[in-house]
Amino acid sequence: MALKAVSIWGCYKPPPQLGVGVSNSHSTLIGNLRYDYDKCRKWECCCLGVLAQRATTAVEDEGPSVPPLVDSSGAADGVHQNESKGFHKDLNLLPKPLTAIDISSYPRDGSKVRVAYQGLPGAYSEDAALKAYPKCETVPCDNFEAAFKAVELWLVNKTVLPIENSVGGSVHRNYDLLLRHRLHIVGEVQLRVNHCLLGLPGVRKEELRAVVSHPQAFAQCETTLSDLGAVKIAARDTAAAAQTVASNCARDTGAIASSRAAEVYGLDILAERIQDDDENITRFLVLAREPIIPGTDRPHKSRRRSRCTIQSLGSFCYEGY
Ligand SMILES: O=C(O)C(=O)C[C@]1(C(=O)O)C=C[C@@H](O)C=C1
């Protein structure tokens, strides 16, 4: 799903998100962000259809991987059986059932890797997905649960999720989700998060009475927030906060989000790098259905060879592996 960084005034239509709405205490403001669940379901079904079709095509293109069995009459086994039943089809030409390898994490037909993330276009999680896979197709999801499900249902290849921030600490909910789902950690992305204060075009920061953002972003920008003295309103992600300000035309409300979110939702940047700690890093995990199996095709060298190997194996033993 390609993103266009265009101004949203009057015409921005957010792309469909996977998943269902989450209740929020600021329902009047945030409620506008919810998408029609039926539309999302239709979109999911459509994606499933496309994926299934793509996978089937890939298998058909490959042709038979095993040579047909030939009986004493010289006829291929499948043809022979079919002819005896009155059919004239070679069974080997029929599409084979899909296997996990057919729909691999790197599609064979050259199509893009699809990476799900929680939030709207312009969220930091999308930045993390694009940092990990610069050419990927990012798929916005309504919540983390939906991002996990998108991988499990083969709608996407991978998902990225924030796991901890250098200032705000651990994202506990995501540890729970990691335990509840059977996805594998296949990578890690460290993203430098530079928060901006955004507002409607022409608004000055002194005019702001409220600020919308993700609770993690609030935790990372406490000094700026106390200087502003504005009321904090929680949003599901920082891009949703930017979208809320833009779509409500709220001149007295700002958002804490990225400079990319400002571009996507047509907002002005009122202040940059407003986080308390300049080294504000969020660590994201990349999850997939299949684990990465370390290769056994190459020998691993060590200078002090056997002694070193025994020592390193010993530390695994010591740690109880
Ligand atoms: O709100 C976003 O944009 C997110 O991607 C979520 C999130 C988080 O949950 O930690 C990611 C990075 C920042 O630390 C702030 C928020």
The ligand as a Gaussian input file, in Angstrom:
#p B3LYP/6-31G(d) Opt

LIG

0 1
 O        2.837000       6.168000      18.349000
 C        3.635000       5.772000      17.490000
 O        3.915000       6.429000      16.496000
 C        4.244000       4.459000      17.665000
 O        4.773000       3.916000      16.746000
 C        4.228000       3.876000      19.056000
 C        5.402000       4.291000      19.926000
 C        5.478000       3.370000      21.179000
 O        4.542000       2.647000      21.475000
 O        6.513000       3.438000      21.870000
 C        6.656000       4.145000      19.186000
 C        7.697000       4.975000      19.312000
 C        7.676000       6.095000      20.260000
 O        8.387000       5.651000      21.397000
 C        6.298000       6.453000      20.676000
 C        5.257000       5.660000      20.438000

